[in-house]
């Protein structure tokens, strides 16, 4: 009897152990089940209107069906990083702060937003669907607000590279080398030859002074020798002032004879823009014989309208184009004339640019786009903003295929960007291409889910609104 009781006690203890172990195994799975999300149905990520009560493969495209949960999300949930990104006002999601506390405008408590956390109105789009829609992402950035002002102008020669040729004495031209307007002459190339009694007399004085210095240089009369040397040096300087070249002076010294017809050489490279030198012509120091312009660098004198003039500063960039050609040239604003033209109400702005291939010719008409001064603005590409008329929306890229619609306030538009006044911060990732189709995708999801998505309010673009439809 005692043995039977002992066996019954052992059996009871075993049953209790087995039951406890099995209950522990079953109970340990309860939190995971409780923490799991309720699946409403399964959809085709490529065709979200196709629904199924069971997992499997879509019959039309062969893609694996993804679950749609009761909280409105799709697919598997990634593990969340509990690092706090910032704090926001749940009643005004556009307000953000780096520290916890209260919204000074409303007095409401701020809630943390964690890395990887997604708002309830975020939608998930599979990678294949993103590629089909043409979704591209970028960042909210600070960009300079550069305004472009259009002006018309005219190409002119750089006045600092223009050389005017005149004779220093009276005389008569005996021969002309640069014999037509438009001819290119190199530095040191002969222009014309002329005879001048004054030049002949100056050469003879130099020869006499040089001879006297040579005779007296070994004389014991040092003062006389120094005087003769000074006279020779003075005569040589006079020849240089009369535009004799050092080579011509050496020719005089070696031949011991004056040059009857003196040749004048070009002091610079350039094109003959005007010519007033002809054989047999009498010339005076007032006669302008040649104008030579170096066109390796030119100016564009642009006419800027009076209203745009205050926005333009020296040193700013400009782009020059010539009507009828496809070439574009980079230039700089070098000078702004101080006076408005009373007839046209425009201001002359001087643009300077190189002309290495000589494609820009004086008196050509030119179109100028001058970049005016601006300020740095927080902005996004214009294609990122979905304009519904009464509201403007930007989609934030939350990663792992999740996108959050965010209502924003915009400011000025410049170039291909739009200023963000409220709703975004610098560095946030946004959708820059495919916003219109992404919004359509969200509306289809909202309609196909029956009860809509929690907190989701999709914008309805107006007809003719400036939206990104480039991939439609």
TIRO-477047 format. One record per residue (C-alpha): residue number from 0; residue in three letters; chain; z, x, y. Coordinates in Angstrom, 3 decimals. Layout:
BEGIN
NUMAR  nr rest kette        Z        X        Y
NUMAR NUM  ALA     A        Z        X        Y
...
***
This chain:
BEGIN
NUMAR  nr rest kette        Z        X        Y
NUMAR   0  UNK     A    0.000    0.000    0.000
NUMAR   1  UNK     A    0.880    2.823    2.397
NUMAR   2  UNK     A   -2.364    4.563    1.511
NUMAR   3  UNK     A   -4.347    1.402    2.307
NUMAR   4  UNK     A   -2.619    1.068    5.658
NUMAR   5  UNK     A   -3.389    4.697    6.490
NUMAR   6  UNK     A   -7.053    4.245    5.599
NUMAR   7  UNK     A   -7.255    1.104    7.778
NUMAR   8  UNK     A   -5.666    2.965   10.704
NUMAR   9  UNK     A   -8.149    5.833   10.388
NUMAR  10  UNK     A  -11.042    3.391   10.247
NUMAR  11  UNK     A   -9.791    1.584   13.365
NUMAR  12  UNK     A   -9.476    4.848   15.273
NUMAR  13  UNK     A  -13.063    5.763   14.278
NUMAR  14  UNK     A  -14.359    2.406   15.421
NUMAR  15  UNK     A  -12.623    2.826   18.770
NUMAR  16  UNK     A  -14.103    6.315   19.206
NUMAR  17  UNK     A  -17.633    5.174   18.348
NUMAR  18  UNK     A  -17.354    2.169   20.648
NUMAR  19  UNK     A  -16.029    4.351   23.447
NUMAR  20  UNK     A  -18.749    6.915   23.035
NUMAR  21  UNK     A  -21.473    4.242   22.970
NUMAR  22  UNK     A  -20.003    2.488   26.009
NUMAR  23  UNK     A  -19.898    5.799   27.864
NUMAR  24  UNK     A  -23.520    6.468   27.057
NUMAR  25  UNK     A  -24.485    2.965   28.191
NUMAR  26  UNK     A  -22.334    2.998   31.307
NUMAR  27  UNK     A  -23.599    6.414   32.403
NUMAR  28  UNK     A  -27.055    4.902   32.785
NUMAR  29  UNK     A  -25.866    2.009   34.936
NUMAR  30  UNK     A  -25.818    3.866   38.282
NUMAR  31  UNK     A  -29.414    5.045   37.826
NUMAR  32  UNK     A  -30.510    1.520   36.982
NUMAR  33  UNK     A  -28.568    0.146   39.900
NUMAR  34  UNK     A  -30.002    2.792   42.159
NUMAR  35  UNK     A  -33.547    2.051   40.941
NUMAR  36  UNK     A  -35.883   -0.099   43.030
NUMAR  37  UNK     A  -37.274   -3.421   41.906
NUMAR  38  UNK     A  -40.982   -3.330   41.149
NUMAR  39  UNK     A  -42.843   -6.423   42.418
NUMAR  40  UNK     A  -46.264   -5.615   40.963
NUMAR  41  UNK     A  -48.845   -2.851   40.561
NUMAR  42  UNK     A  -51.896   -2.231   42.756
NUMAR  43  UNK     A  -55.002   -0.082   42.837
NUMAR  44  UNK     A  -54.540    2.540   45.618
NUMAR  45  UNK     A  -58.287    2.491   46.283
NUMAR  46  UNK     A  -58.469   -1.322   46.310
NUMAR  47  UNK     A  -55.021   -2.642   47.300
NUMAR  48  UNK     A  -56.076   -6.270   46.895
NUMAR  49  UNK     A  -56.176   -5.782   43.096
NUMAR  50  UNK     A  -52.753   -6.659   41.593
NUMAR  51  UNK     A  -51.298   -6.525   38.115
NUMAR  52  UNK     A  -47.918   -7.440   36.609
NUMAR  53  UNK     A  -48.072   -4.425   34.304
NUMAR  54  UNK     A  -48.842   -0.705   34.775
NUMAR  55  UNK     A  -52.153    0.619   33.582
NUMAR  56  UNK     A  -55.654    1.543   34.758
NUMAR  57  UNK     A  -57.725   -0.334   37.360
NUMAR  58  UNK     A  -60.796   -1.796   35.602
NUMAR  59  UNK     A  -63.178   -1.285   38.544
NUMAR  60  UNK     A  -62.562    2.366   39.439
NUMAR  61  UNK     A  -60.457    3.718   36.551
NUMAR  62  UNK     A  -57.562    4.841   38.790
NUMAR  63  UNK     A  -53.966    4.621   37.668
NUMAR  64  UNK     A  -52.129    1.639   39.152
NUMAR  65  UNK     A  -49.192    2.435   41.416
NUMAR  66  UNK     A  -46.038    0.303   41.703
NUMAR  67  UNK     A  -45.183   -1.704   44.804
NUMAR  68  UNK     A  -41.419   -1.984   45.290
NUMAR  69  UNK     A  -39.377   -4.756   46.860
NUMAR  70  UNK     A  -38.695   -2.532   49.900
NUMAR  71  UNK     A  -42.415   -2.417   50.665
NUMAR  72  UNK     A  -43.081    1.196   49.593
NUMAR  73  UNK     A  -45.523    2.421   46.951
NUMAR  74  UNK     A  -45.508    5.191   44.386
NUMAR  75  UNK     A  -42.757    7.570   43.397
NUMAR  76  UNK     A  -40.070    8.413   45.942
NUMAR  77  UNK     A  -39.648   12.133   46.666
NUMAR  78  UNK     A  -36.209   13.630   46.873
NUMAR  79  UNK     A  -34.841   13.454   50.408
NUMAR  80  UNK     A  -33.578   16.440   52.339
NUMAR  81  UNK     A  -30.363   15.361   54.096
NUMAR  82  UNK     A  -30.951   17.711   57.024
NUMAR  83  UNK     A  -30.687   15.778   60.287
NUMAR  84  UNK     A  -33.850   16.026   62.374
NUMAR  85  UNK     A  -32.630   14.036   65.392
NUMAR  86  UNK     A  -30.762   10.898   66.415
NUMAR  87  UNK     A  -32.387    7.658   67.540
NUMAR  88  UNK     A  -31.496    4.212   68.857
NUMAR  89  UNK     A  -32.310    1.669   66.103
NUMAR  90  UNK     A  -32.984   -0.985   68.767
NUMAR  91  UNK     A  -35.261    1.350   70.717
NUMAR  92  UNK     A  -36.825    3.772   68.217
NUMAR  93  UNK     A  -38.662    5.569   71.009
NUMAR  94  UNK     A  -35.370    7.015   72.339
NUMAR  95  UNK     A  -34.385   10.291   70.631
NUMAR  96  UNK     A  -31.610   12.805   71.081
NUMAR  97  UNK     A  -30.700   16.141   69.521
NUMAR  98  UNK     A  -27.009   15.158   69.396
NUMAR  99  UNK     A  -25.090   12.096   68.143
NUMAR 100  UNK     A  -23.624    9.659   70.646
NUMAR 101  UNK     A  -24.738    6.651   72.663
NUMAR 102  UNK     A  -27.996    5.680   74.304
NUMAR 103  UNK     A  -27.139    5.966   78.027
NUMAR 104  UNK     A  -29.555    3.137   78.821
NUMAR 105  UNK     A  -28.234    0.539   76.351
NUMAR 106  UNK     A  -24.861    1.940   75.231
NUMAR 107  UNK     A  -25.852    1.526   71.551
NUMAR 108  UNK     A  -24.776    3.998   68.870
NUMAR 109  UNK     A  -27.414    6.493   67.753
NUMAR 110  UNK     A  -28.208    6.860   64.055
NUMAR 111  UNK     A  -29.340   10.088   62.358
NUMAR 112  UNK     A  -32.871   10.563   61.098
NUMAR 113  UNK     A  -33.009   12.903   58.120
NUMAR 114  UNK     A  -35.791   15.215   57.004
NUMAR 115  UNK     A  -37.918   13.265   54.570
NUMAR 116  UNK     A  -36.487    9.958   55.709
NUMAR 117  UNK     A  -39.012    7.230   56.350
NUMAR 118  UNK     A  -38.706    4.122   58.501
NUMAR 119  UNK     A  -39.009    0.751   56.781
NUMAR 120  UNK     A  -42.392    0.098   58.392
NUMAR 121  UNK     A  -43.986    3.272   56.961
NUMAR 122  UNK     A  -46.921    2.791   54.615
NUMAR 123  UNK     A  -48.020    5.108   51.853
NUMAR 124  UNK     A  -51.688    5.978   51.336
NUMAR 125  UNK     A  -52.845    7.892   48.280
NUMAR 126  UNK     A  -54.578   11.227   48.832
NUMAR 127  UNK     A  -57.897    9.862   47.518
NUMAR 128  UNK     A  -57.689    6.954   49.916
NUMAR 129  UNK     A  -56.836    9.282   52.825
NUMAR 130  UNK     A  -59.958   11.290   52.108
NUMAR 131  UNK     A  -62.053    8.142   51.951
NUMAR 132  UNK     A  -60.659    6.856   55.268
NUMAR 133  UNK     A  -61.070   10.251   56.903
NUMAR 134  UNK     A  -57.474   10.809   57.969
NUMAR 135  UNK     A  -56.775   14.044   59.868
NUMAR 136  UNK     A  -53.458   15.112   61.340
NUMAR 137  UNK     A  -52.404   17.180   64.342
NUMAR 138  UNK     A  -49.408   17.789   66.595
NUMAR 139  UNK     A  -48.134   16.376   69.840
NUMAR 140  UNK     A  -48.552   19.284   72.275
NUMAR 141  UNK     A  -48.223   20.288   75.901
NUMAR 142  UNK     A  -51.664   20.752   77.438
NUMAR 143  UNK     A  -52.703   21.597   81.000
NUMAR 144  UNK     A  -54.165   18.640   82.833
NUMAR 145  UNK     A  -57.455   20.286   83.820
NUMAR 146  UNK     A  -59.645   18.149   86.055
NUMAR 147  UNK     A  -63.360   18.863   86.197
NUMAR 148  UNK     A  -65.199   18.399   89.497
NUMAR 149  UNK     A  -68.974   18.165   89.608
NUMAR 150  UNK     A  -70.979   19.736   92.415
NUMAR 151  UNK     A  -74.536   20.765   93.163
NUMAR 152  UNK     A  -75.434   24.127   94.611
NUMAR 153  UNK     A  -77.982   26.844   95.137
NUMAR 154  UNK     A  -78.298   30.353   93.732
NUMAR 155  UNK     A  -78.202   33.073   96.386
NUMAR 156  UNK     A  -78.072   36.853   96.282
NUMAR 157  UNK     A  -74.657   38.487   96.364
NUMAR 158  UNK     A  -74.335   39.559   99.984
NUMAR 159  UNK     A  -72.216   42.538   98.990
NUMAR 160  UNK     A  -75.151   43.864   96.930
NUMAR 161  UNK     A  -77.793   43.577   99.664
NUMAR 162  UNK     A  -79.081   46.791  101.314
NUMAR 163  UNK     A  -81.006   46.800  104.573
NUMAR 164  UNK     A  -83.255   49.802  105.370
NUMAR 165  UNK     A  -83.735   51.008  108.970
NUMAR 166  UNK     A  -84.915   54.287  110.542
NUMAR 167  UNK     A  -82.460   56.319  112.611
NUMAR 168  UNK     A  -85.126   57.490  115.113
NUMAR 169  UNK     A  -88.404   56.448  116.690
NUMAR 170  UNK     A  -91.557   57.340  114.810
NUMAR 171  UNK     A  -94.743   56.208  113.034
NUMAR 172  UNK     A  -95.156   55.278  109.382
NUMAR 173  UNK     A  -97.682   57.486  107.605
NUMAR 174  UNK     A  -97.493   56.099  104.026
NUMAR 175  UNK     A  -95.807   53.206  102.130
NUMAR 176  UNK     A  -94.683   53.325   98.466
NUMAR 177  UNK     A  -92.806   49.982   98.179
NUMAR 178  UNK     A  -95.837   48.043   99.245
NUMAR 179  UNK     A  -95.077   44.402   98.282
NUMAR 180  UNK     A  -92.239   41.897   98.384
NUMAR 181  UNK     A  -90.488   41.298   95.037
NUMAR 182  UNK     A  -91.064   44.819   93.735
NUMAR 183  UNK     A  -88.139   46.381   91.858
NUMAR 184  UNK     A  -87.129   49.794   93.182
NUMAR 185  UNK     A  -84.634   52.127   91.577
NUMAR 186  UNK     A  -82.075   54.185   93.415
NUMAR 187  UNK     A  -83.755   57.382   94.709
NUMAR 188  UNK     A  -87.271   55.948   94.513
NUMAR 189  UNK     A  -89.458   56.584   97.655
NUMAR 190  UNK     A  -89.975   53.647  100.008
NUMAR 191  UNK     A  -92.113   55.043  102.850
NUMAR 192  UNK     A  -92.966   58.253  104.800
NUMAR 193  UNK     A  -92.924   58.573  108.572
NUMAR 194  UNK     A  -93.429   61.133  111.354
NUMAR 195  UNK     A  -90.824   61.531  114.109
NUMAR 196  UNK     A  -90.773   64.108  116.940
NUMAR 197  UNK     A  -87.000   63.867  117.037
NUMAR 198  UNK     A  -86.704   64.714  113.332
NUMAR 199  UNK     A  -89.106   67.622  113.784
NUMAR 200  UNK     A  -86.997   68.980  116.667
NUMAR 201  UNK     A  -83.774   68.606  114.660
NUMAR 202  UNK     A  -85.252   70.587  111.767
NUMAR 203  UNK     A  -86.372   73.377  114.061
NUMAR 204  UNK     A  -82.905   73.607  115.613
NUMAR 205  UNK     A  -81.426   73.938  112.150
NUMAR 206  UNK     A  -83.852   76.687  111.186
NUMAR 207  UNK     A  -83.072   78.658  114.380
NUMAR 208  UNK     A  -79.302   78.223  113.917
NUMAR 209  UNK     A  -79.532   79.303  110.271
NUMAR 210  UNK     A  -81.541   82.406  111.258
NUMAR 211  UNK     A  -79.039   83.381  113.970
NUMAR 212  UNK     A  -76.151   82.962  111.514
NUMAR 213  UNK     A  -77.895   85.207  108.988
NUMAR 214  UNK     A  -78.424   87.915  111.627
NUMAR 215  UNK     A  -74.885   87.835  112.982
NUMAR 216  UNK     A  -72.938   87.414  109.761
NUMAR 217  UNK     A  -72.502   91.239  109.378
NUMAR 218  UNK     A  -72.033   91.876  113.093
NUMAR 219  UNK     A  -68.835   93.439  114.443
NUMAR 220  UNK     A  -68.784   90.711  117.056
NUMAR 221  UNK     A  -66.794   88.244  114.962
NUMAR 222  UNK     A  -66.547   85.577  117.650
NUMAR 223  UNK     A  -70.330   85.494  118.082
NUMAR 224  UNK     A  -70.817   85.331  114.325
NUMAR 225  UNK     A  -68.427   82.393  114.030
NUMAR 226  UNK     A  -70.148   80.579  116.891
NUMAR 227  UNK     A  -73.554   80.929  115.244
NUMAR 228  UNK     A  -72.109   79.721  111.944
NUMAR 229  UNK     A  -70.649   76.639  113.665
NUMAR 230  UNK     A  -73.986   75.910  115.320
NUMAR 231  UNK     A  -75.772   76.085  111.975
NUMAR 232  UNK     A  -73.234   73.741  110.371
NUMAR 233  UNK     A  -73.556   71.282  113.275
NUMAR 234  UNK     A  -77.353   71.296  112.985
NUMAR 235  UNK     A  -77.090   70.611  109.252
NUMAR 236  UNK     A  -74.706   67.686  109.787
NUMAR 237  UNK     A  -77.165   66.241  112.296
NUMAR 238  UNK     A  -79.899   66.260  109.672
NUMAR 239  UNK     A  -77.617   64.424  107.240
NUMAR 240  UNK     A  -76.844   61.799  109.895
NUMAR 241  UNK     A  -80.584   61.348  110.390
NUMAR 242  UNK     A  -80.829   60.381  106.647
NUMAR 243  UNK     A  -82.130   63.726  105.365
NUMAR 244  UNK     A  -81.131   64.176  101.744
NUMAR 245  UNK     A  -79.484   67.406  100.487
NUMAR 246  UNK     A  -82.680   68.090   98.496
NUMAR 247  UNK     A  -84.784   67.836  101.663
NUMAR 248  UNK     A  -82.450   70.212  103.513
NUMAR 249  UNK     A  -82.752   72.736  100.681
NUMAR 250  UNK     A  -86.542   72.399  100.931
NUMAR 251  UNK     A  -86.341   73.244  104.639
NUMAR 252  UNK     A  -84.110   76.256  103.970
NUMAR 253  UNK     A  -86.314   77.621  101.173
NUMAR 254  UNK     A  -89.660   77.084  102.906
NUMAR 255  UNK     A  -88.291   77.999  106.373
NUMAR 256  UNK     A  -90.594   75.314  107.716
NUMAR 257  UNK     A  -89.850   71.793  108.971
NUMAR 258  UNK     A  -91.078   68.717  107.071
NUMAR 259  UNK     A  -93.605   66.987  109.277
NUMAR 260  UNK     A  -93.609   63.597  107.477
NUMAR 261  UNK     A  -90.180   62.688  106.143
NUMAR 262  UNK     A  -89.860   60.414  103.066
NUMAR 263  UNK     A  -87.180   57.698  103.004
NUMAR 264  UNK     A  -85.720   56.910   99.556
NUMAR 265  UNK     A  -84.044   53.724   98.262
NUMAR 266  UNK     A  -80.235   54.002   98.377
NUMAR 267  UNK     A  -79.709   51.338   95.659
NUMAR 268  UNK     A  -81.319   49.516   92.730
NUMAR 269  UNK     A  -82.763   46.119   93.545
NUMAR 270  UNK     A  -85.663   43.888   94.409
NUMAR 271  UNK     A  -87.561   44.032   97.706
NUMAR 272  UNK     A  -86.641   40.676   99.254
NUMAR 273  UNK     A  -88.362   41.363  102.565
NUMAR 274  UNK     A  -90.723   44.074  103.839
NUMAR 275  UNK     A  -91.707   45.112  107.357
NUMAR 276  UNK     A  -93.193   48.555  106.712
NUMAR 277  UNK     A  -96.939   49.159  106.959
NUMAR 278  UNK     A  -99.009   52.379  107.387
NUMAR 279  UNK     A  -99.517   53.347  111.033
NUMAR 280  UNK     A  -96.742   51.048  112.220
NUMAR 281  UNK     A  -94.519   52.281  115.012
NUMAR 282  UNK     A  -90.846   51.967  114.226
NUMAR 283  UNK     A  -87.603   52.063  116.185
NUMAR 284  UNK     A  -83.959   52.231  115.113
NUMAR 285  UNK     A  -83.745   48.427  115.600
NUMAR 286  UNK     A  -86.580   47.728  113.138
NUMAR 287  UNK     A  -85.400   46.337  109.745
NUMAR 288  UNK     A  -88.012   47.726  107.392
NUMAR 289  UNK     A  -86.773   46.527  103.969
NUMAR 290  UNK     A  -84.148   44.219  102.483
NUMAR 291  UNK     A  -83.235   45.189   98.923
NUMAR 292  UNK     A  -81.064   42.878   96.781
NUMAR 293  UNK     A  -79.372   43.809   93.525
NUMAR 294  UNK     A  -79.483   40.611   91.413
NUMAR 295  UNK     A  -77.356   41.820   88.505
NUMAR 296  UNK     A  -74.658   39.588   90.010
NUMAR 297  UNK     A  -75.347   36.469   92.080
NUMAR 298  UNK     A  -73.543   33.706   93.946
NUMAR 299  UNK     A  -73.822   29.958   93.648
NUMAR 300  UNK     A  -73.010   28.150   96.871
NUMAR 301  UNK     A  -71.755   24.766   95.640
NUMAR 302  UNK     A  -71.260   21.681   97.802
NUMAR 303  UNK     A  -67.936   20.054   96.858
NUMAR 304  UNK     A  -67.233   16.582   98.209
NUMAR 305  UNK     A  -64.449   16.374  100.745
NUMAR 306  UNK     A  -62.118   14.319   98.506
NUMAR 307  UNK     A  -62.200   16.939   95.692
NUMAR 308  UNK     A  -61.791   19.994   97.927
NUMAR 309  UNK     A  -57.932   20.070   97.936
NUMAR 310  UNK     A  -57.866   20.355   94.126
NUMAR 311  UNK     A  -59.934   23.552   93.976
NUMAR 312  UNK     A  -58.400   27.026   94.280
NUMAR 313  UNK     A  -59.865   30.560   94.293
NUMAR 314  UNK     A  -59.901   32.129   90.852
NUMAR 315  UNK     A  -60.522   28.909   88.947
NUMAR 316  UNK     A  -63.184   28.725   86.265
NUMAR 317  UNK     A  -66.533   27.004   86.570
NUMAR 318  UNK     A  -69.573   26.415   84.386
NUMAR 319  UNK     A  -73.043   26.663   85.863
NUMAR 320  UNK     A  -76.166   25.047   84.445
NUMAR 321  UNK     A  -79.725   25.092   85.754
NUMAR 322  UNK     A  -81.656   21.784   85.599
NUMAR 323  UNK     A  -84.406   21.922   83.003
NUMAR 324  UNK     A  -82.760   24.681   80.946
NUMAR 325  UNK     A  -80.166   24.689   78.184
NUMAR 326  UNK     A  -78.363   27.815   79.381
NUMAR 327  UNK     A  -74.777   27.643   80.651
NUMAR 328  UNK     A  -73.107   30.402   82.664
NUMAR 329  UNK     A  -69.429   31.098   83.273
NUMAR 330  UNK     A  -68.391   31.677   86.877
NUMAR 331  UNK     A  -65.293   32.007   89.065
NUMAR 332  UNK     A  -64.414   30.474   92.406
NUMAR 333  UNK     A  -64.258   33.480   94.734
NUMAR 334  UNK     A  -64.120   31.937   98.189
NUMAR 335  UNK     A  -63.852   28.533   99.858
NUMAR 336  UNK     A  -65.414   28.081  103.269
NUMAR 337  UNK     A  -62.908   26.989  105.929
NUMAR 338  UNK     A  -65.051   24.263  107.493
NUMAR 339  UNK     A  -66.382   20.913  106.228
NUMAR 340  UNK     A  -70.046   20.241  106.857
NUMAR 341  UNK     A  -69.957   17.286  109.286
NUMAR 342  UNK     A  -73.382   16.017  108.187
NUMAR 343  UNK     A  -72.772   15.892  104.410
NUMAR 344  UNK     A  -68.921   15.803  104.364
NUMAR 345  UNK     A  -68.938   18.592  101.787
NUMAR 346  UNK     A  -67.238   21.962  101.548
NUMAR 347  UNK     A  -69.071   25.147  100.579
NUMAR 348  UNK     A  -67.482   26.883   97.589
NUMAR 349  UNK     A  -68.716   30.318   96.571
NUMAR 350  UNK     A  -68.981   30.908   92.824
NUMAR 351  UNK     A  -69.617   34.397   91.488
NUMAR 352  UNK     A  -71.225   35.142   88.128
NUMAR 353  UNK     A  -73.053   37.977   86.361
NUMAR 354  UNK     A  -76.831   37.809   85.909
NUMAR 355  UNK     A  -77.619   40.529   83.355
NUMAR 356  UNK     A  -80.936   39.041   82.131
NUMAR 357  UNK     A  -82.127   38.071   85.621
NUMAR 358  UNK     A  -82.537   34.423   84.613
NUMAR 359  UNK     A  -80.883   33.252   87.809
NUMAR 360  UNK     A  -83.168   33.610   90.807
NUMAR 361  UNK     A  -82.327   33.093   94.473
NUMAR 362  UNK     A  -82.849   29.538   95.749
NUMAR 363  UNK     A  -82.657   27.991   92.262
NUMAR 364  UNK     A  -80.860   24.640   92.171
NUMAR 365  UNK     A  -77.678   24.663   90.086
NUMAR 366  UNK     A  -75.155   22.159   88.733
NUMAR 367  UNK     A  -71.531   23.302   88.757
NUMAR 368  UNK     A  -68.507   21.959   86.860
NUMAR 369  UNK     A  -65.402   23.384   88.497
NUMAR 370  UNK     A  -62.033   23.187   86.755
NUMAR 371  UNK     A  -59.454   22.053   89.303
NUMAR 372  UNK     A  -55.745   22.785   89.321
NUMAR 373  UNK     A  -53.530   20.554   87.128
NUMAR 374  UNK     A  -50.118   20.354   85.455
NUMAR 375  UNK     A  -48.917   20.579   81.863
NUMAR 376  UNK     A  -48.612   17.203   80.154
NUMAR 377  UNK     A  -47.320   16.074   76.757
NUMAR 378  UNK     A  -50.467   14.713   75.173
NUMAR 379  UNK     A  -52.393   13.816   72.017
NUMAR 380  UNK     A  -56.116   13.594   71.280
NUMAR 381  UNK     A  -57.583   10.337   72.595
NUMAR 382  UNK     A  -58.681    9.442   69.037
NUMAR 383  UNK     A  -54.997    9.313   67.965
NUMAR 384  UNK     A  -54.141    6.332   70.206
NUMAR 385  UNK     A  -54.905    2.835   68.931
NUMAR 386  UNK     A  -55.314    0.651   72.014
NUMAR 387  UNK     A  -54.557   -3.043   71.397
NUMAR 388  UNK     A  -54.648   -3.975   75.071
NUMAR 389  UNK     A  -51.024   -5.025   75.475
NUMAR 390  UNK     A  -49.709   -2.122   73.394
NUMAR 391  UNK     A  -50.737    1.327   72.278
NUMAR 392  UNK     A  -49.873    2.728   68.859
NUMAR 393  UNK     A  -49.878    6.177   67.274
NUMAR 394  UNK     A  -49.393    6.803   63.541
NUMAR 395  UNK     A  -46.885    9.528   62.655
NUMAR 396  UNK     A  -47.586   11.620   59.572
NUMAR 397  UNK     A  -44.293   11.563   57.631
NUMAR 398  UNK     A  -45.596   13.656   54.772
NUMAR 399  UNK     A  -46.134   12.793   51.089
NUMAR 400  UNK     A  -48.759   10.256   52.167
NUMAR 401  UNK     A  -46.458    8.175   54.373
NUMAR 402  UNK     A  -47.512    7.060   57.861
NUMAR 403  UNK     A  -45.341    5.345   60.456
NUMAR 404  UNK     A  -46.802    3.264   63.313
NUMAR 405  UNK     A  -45.088    4.143   66.604
NUMAR 406  UNK     A  -45.631    2.254   69.865
NUMAR 407  UNK     A  -46.083    4.618   72.813
NUMAR 408  UNK     A  -46.604    4.537   76.554
NUMAR 409  UNK     A  -49.566    6.527   77.842
NUMAR 410  UNK     A  -50.375    8.093   81.200
NUMAR 411  UNK     A  -53.485    9.755   82.544
NUMAR 412  UNK     A  -56.470   10.682   80.430
NUMAR 413  UNK     A  -57.993   14.146   80.868
NUMAR 414  UNK     A  -60.824   15.768   78.950
NUMAR 415  UNK     A  -60.491   14.316   75.408
NUMAR 416  UNK     A  -56.689   13.915   75.526
NUMAR 417  UNK     A  -54.231   11.219   76.593
NUMAR 418  UNK     A  -50.841   11.848   78.194
NUMAR 419  UNK     A  -47.822   10.477   76.299
NUMAR 420  UNK     A  -45.178    9.197   78.714
NUMAR 421  UNK     A  -42.795    7.710   76.132
NUMAR 422  UNK     A  -42.477    7.417   72.361
NUMAR 423  UNK     A  -43.272   10.905   71.054
NUMAR 424  UNK     A  -41.895   14.428   71.204
NUMAR 425  UNK     A  -43.661   17.779   71.191
NUMAR 426  UNK     A  -44.260   19.098   67.678
NUMAR 427  UNK     A  -44.356   15.738   65.869
NUMAR 428  UNK     A  -47.272   15.362   63.456
NUMAR 429  UNK     A  -49.604   12.473   64.147
NUMAR 430  UNK     A  -52.849   11.067   62.780
NUMAR 431  UNK     A  -55.701   12.250   65.007
NUMAR 432  UNK     A  -58.660   10.807   63.101
NUMAR 433  UNK     A  -59.005    7.589   61.120
NUMAR 434  UNK     A  -56.365    5.600   63.051
NUMAR 435  UNK     A  -58.480    2.432   63.215
NUMAR 436  UNK     A  -59.100    2.361   59.462
NUMAR 437  UNK     A  -55.478    3.332   58.766
NUMAR 438  UNK     A  -54.382    0.350   60.831
NUMAR 439  UNK     A  -56.797   -1.866   58.869
NUMAR 440  UNK     A  -55.327   -0.502   55.640
NUMAR 441  UNK     A  -51.836   -1.403   56.844
NUMAR 442  UNK     A  -52.926   -4.940   57.684
NUMAR 443  UNK     A  -54.488   -5.363   54.236
NUMAR 444  UNK     A  -51.262   -4.137   52.639
NUMAR 445  UNK     A  -49.249   -6.520   54.790
NUMAR 446  UNK     A  -51.450   -9.481   53.859
NUMAR 447  UNK     A  -51.620   -8.625   50.150
NUMAR 448  UNK     A  -47.832   -8.210   49.811
NUMAR 449  UNK     A  -47.292  -11.873   50.643
NUMAR 450  UNK     A  -43.972  -11.527   52.459
NUMAR 451  UNK     A  -45.123   -8.598   54.663
NUMAR 452  UNK     A  -43.363   -5.291   55.081
NUMAR 453  UNK     A  -39.931   -5.021   56.544
NUMAR 454  UNK     A  -40.070   -4.291   60.242
NUMAR 455  UNK     A  -43.866   -3.935   60.167
NUMAR 456  UNK     A  -45.800   -5.137   63.206
NUMAR 457  UNK     A  -49.353   -3.873   63.128
NUMAR 458  UNK     A  -51.373   -3.781   66.362
NUMAR 459  UNK     A  -54.514   -5.901   66.594
NUMAR 460  UNK     A  -57.228   -3.876   68.367
NUMAR 461  UNK     A  -59.138   -5.823   70.965
NUMAR 462  UNK     A  -62.903   -6.066   70.925
NUMAR 463  UNK     A  -64.333   -3.135   72.860
NUMAR 464  UNK     A  -61.032   -1.212   72.831
NUMAR 465  UNK     A  -61.337    2.556   72.762
NUMAR 466  UNK     A  -60.354    3.203   69.123
NUMAR 467  UNK     A  -61.339    5.792   66.556
NUMAR 468  UNK     A  -64.014    4.232   64.392
NUMAR 469  UNK     A  -65.884    7.406   63.656
NUMAR 470  UNK     A  -65.299    7.121   59.872
NUMAR 471  UNK     A  -65.847    3.367   59.607
***
